[in-house]
Amino acid sequence: MFPACCCAGKARPRLLLPLDPYGHGLLPPVPPDGGRGRAHGKRKSWNFIHEKMSYDTFFTMKRLIERSRSVGEVLRWVTQNPGKVSASHYPIALHKLGQLLQQQSGPPAGAGDGRGPAGQVLEQPEFHALCQAIVSGCAKFDNFSIVNCLYAAAALGLPGESPLVRVLEDESRSRLGRFNQKDVSMVFSSVMRLHPSSPHPLVESCLSSLERHLEKERHPQTLFLLLSYYRLRAQALQGHAASDQQLINNRKILRLVRHTLGQVSAMREHELALLDEMLALCAQEANNKALEAIFSSQLFYENRQERFIRSMAEWLPRKAENLTPYTMALIAKYVARHRLREPRLLDTIANFLLKRGEQLDSKVIQKLVFPFSRMNYRPSNHGELFPKLEAILEQKAGSSPLATVNILMSMFQLSHFPQTVLHQVFSPAFITNVMSSPYALIVRRYLSLLDAAVELEFREYSGPRLDPRYRVLMFEHALTADEANRKYSYKGLVAEALRQLVGEECYRQDEVLPPGYCTDFLLWINRSGTVLPLSRVPAASKAPLATSPAPLSLRSSVLALTADLQDFAPFAAETPSSPPGPRESSRAGRFLPALCPAPGGPCFQPPSDYYCGLSKEPSLGSPGSSTLSSPSECLSAVQPGTPDCSPRASAASLFQFPIGKILEEEEEAAGCPGHEHGCFQGEQAPEEPEERSPPGSDDAGPPPSPCRPSPKRGPGEGPQGTEDIQRVVLSVNDKWHYCQNSDILVGSRAMRDRHLRLLGYCLVQLPYTELEKVSGIEEAKHYLRQKLRELRF
């Protein structure tokens, strides 16, 4: 019997439904006033309690069961008070037993005899009495109690052949026509868990009802159990020849997958694997509308489905003609986001673009072209595709400048340089149009990088170039992807090993080099293999030059080097007075530190407004474009209120731009007196465009030599006198710098490496496949030591 203190003097508790996997409690809802709703002055009847039981008795027993702390306590409350237990108490008791057993499953109590806590509970007499009470009164239970008892029995782990389960399944089959959608869903889930490997008649009965009302199903567990059932059916049909049953099953899977992607907001790892398998199985039956729905799902977009994409590469060429440009753009966007380098799929996109490119808008073309540069892949039809894109851009260059620059960047990453389009892009009309648009900032950044790429890789180009007033750094710090994944990167390990190996004063981290490439680690090494302290080699000034007067030697260096800067492409147009030189030394000489001229050497006074437009741009906001960022406001090339453009101010503003770094390096390289430089810290930088890394490209041929010779120095013309200094970049290539499951760098990373080599830097690649084998700082130091010893100067 109840203890005397259980109900006396107690206020009636409000109904607190226990949690269950389906979100609807084990009891029907009760009005907020505790069930005492009034209608015409009469008390409401409790239609879910068939026995003659008071309100206090019912909810007191419910509360006692839910607050029990052990399996034995639950069983005692139910078996020792048969007159106080109703049908609705049994599912509550079974559910509570399942919770307690799950808590005890950590340290198995029955490890000695090979049985865990669940096995011990099934053998207790009180549990047999509980099961017998449910079996004997099952026919009098309401639908809700039947369904929840069956679900709780499945969660408890009872065998499918137990008398309790058989009776509940038989009762459910007889009432299936009177069950609502939630009840059918719970019965289906319960039977699937009780009989995971063998077909059950009740599953087929529930399945027909669920298929008729699939759009009403909302619970993820039922949806994934349906997918599991269809997978079993597909495996059973797999050994037979293609038949109508397979076709029907695949179409059912496709319908279920579309509904699941629309209803589920999150998935666990095994659910994602199941979805990927089902997509690979059924998607070949998808039409344009179904593919659009799948690739438009945010849940699908955020998760990588590799099996599906591999299978898609096989059948998509047959269906490409029936797809709309919007659907193909969604496919291209997904492939680029997850770096899935499937050549057949990319060739299918290229063929689609070749056939229908003239009918497409530039904004759609940029989305279809982007996967090629992202995955560092030249399509098999690039000989036809690239000229076709050039012809399209010639006609549509001005209609969407942002898309035009985006397409050009993708082609540059693939080492294709459309000369006629460059004439239009660098023309005054195009620049004027861009500078009056809302996305002026981002286009300036991309045009600056395109201009630098022309100088480095397309020397035969003789058309117009970007006006020096509009040249800015592409990026000023590490990329957003690298910052977001910093805790997963190996840069921290390499930085600590490098600090202990050479010292903090001998390297720079996250240094941004013109035309806007962020390097992981920058070192200066002489020919004898000694890593030099940065105080003895060119380094960027810690403070802006405007804060302190420039020494005479530095200022004379600036004035003397200005003559060379007049043909300093990509930062100025070439002049006839610039003598042509060897291509390699010319490129390196334009970007590497030169020597300070001797005192009294020839000087050139630049125009007073030459340096005014070379200031850094502020950080960019995140755009709405799929490939390029757009600033929130338009900034013209030269803002009102520009600082003084006198020679002194010109020299000061020069050090806010990459050329300033170069000139400072020039001054330090000559050992000019009166300057002491410490370790340079990288600056913070603007946010990376949403889906494009800092533009880069693939190396179609074999990789170039890791080192390029530094310019020759005469006696006394460097920090080490007659020694040559090699600038070395340690490049930590993490997993996201490669195409998925590949050793091919993404296009942006490859183009960065290619340009740094052309600028005279020696690149040492540190791939994650090697770094993940390193254990501890000592091994990391040994690994770096070996890498540096392998350098060839």
URKAQUI-V5002 format. One line per field, one symbol per residue. psi: psi as a letter, one per 30 degrees, with the letter a starting at -180 (. if undefined). burial: I if it has 24 or more other C-alpha atoms within 12 Angstrom, else O. A space follows every 10 residues. Layout:
psi = ???
burial = ???
This chain:
psi = lkkfgefkgk lkklkjklkl fffklflllk lfggghkkjh gkkkkiffjf ljkleeeefe eeeeefgkfl eeeeeeeeff iefgkleffe eeeeeeeeee eeeffdjkfh feggkaeeee effkeeeeee eeeeeegeff lleeeeeeee eeeeefgkkf gkeeeeeeee eeefgeffka eeeeeeeeee eeefiffkkk efeeeeeeee eeheffkfke eeefeeeeee eeeeeefefl lkleeeeeee eeeeeeeeee fffkflllef eeeeeeeeef effffkaeee eeeeffkeee efkkieeeee eefefeeffe fgkleeeeee eeeeeeeghj ijeeeeeeee eeeeegeffl leeeeeefee feeeghkjlf gfeeeeeeee eeeeegefei eeeeeeeeee eefghkjjee eeeeegleee eeeefglfhe eeeeeeeeee eeeeeefiff kgallkkffg klkelgalle eeeegefflg eeeeeeeeef eflffglkkh kkkkghkkke kklkklffgk kkkffglklk kekkfffkkk leeeeeeeee feeeffhikg flkllffjkk akeeeeeeff flkakklkkg lklkjllfge gfggllllkk lklflffklk lflkklejll hklkgleeee eefeggleee eeeeeeeeff hklgkkkakk kkllllkkle fklkkllkje alklkfkkkl kkklkghlfg cfkkkkjkjj jjjleffllk hlgkkleeee eeeeeeeffg ljkjkilffe effkjleeee eeeeeeeeff kj.
burial = OOOOOOOOOO OOIOIOOIOO OIOOIIIOOI OOOOIOOOOO OOOOOOOIIO OOOOIIIIII IIIIIIOIOI IIOIIIIIIO IOOIIIIIII IIIIIIIIII IOOOOOOOOO OOOOOOIIOI IIOOOOIOII IOIIIOIIOO IIIIIIIIII IIIIIIIIOI OOOIIIIIII IIIOIIOOIO IIIIIIIIII IIIIIOOOOI OIIOIIIOII IOOIOOIIII IIIIIIIIII IOIIOOOOOO OOOOOIOOII IIIIIIIIII IIIIOOOOOO IIOIIIIIII IIIIIIIIOI IIIIIIIOII IOIIIIIIII IIIOOIIOII OOIIIIIIII IIIIIIIIII IIIIIIIIII IIIIOIIOOI IIIIIIIIII IIIIIIIIIO IIOOIIOIII OIIIOIIIOI IIIIIIIIII IIIIIIIIII IIIIIIOOOI IOIIIOIOII IIIIIIIIII IIIIIIIIIO IOOIIIIIII IIIIIIIIII IIOOOOOOII IIIIIIIIIO IIOIIIIIII IIIIIIIIII IIIIIIOOII IIIIIIIIII IOOOIOOOOI OOIIIIIIII IIIIIIIIII IIIIOOOOOO OOOIOIIIII IIIIIIIOOO OOOOIIOOII IIIIIIIOII IOIOIIIIII IOOIIIIIOO OOOOOOIIII IIIIIIIIII IIIIIIIIII IIOOIOIOII IIIOIIIIII IIIIIIIIIO OOOOOIIIII IOIOOOIIII OOIIIIIIII IIIIIIIIII OOOIIIIIII IIIIIIIIII IIIIIIIIOO IOOOOOOOOI IOIIIOIIOO IOI
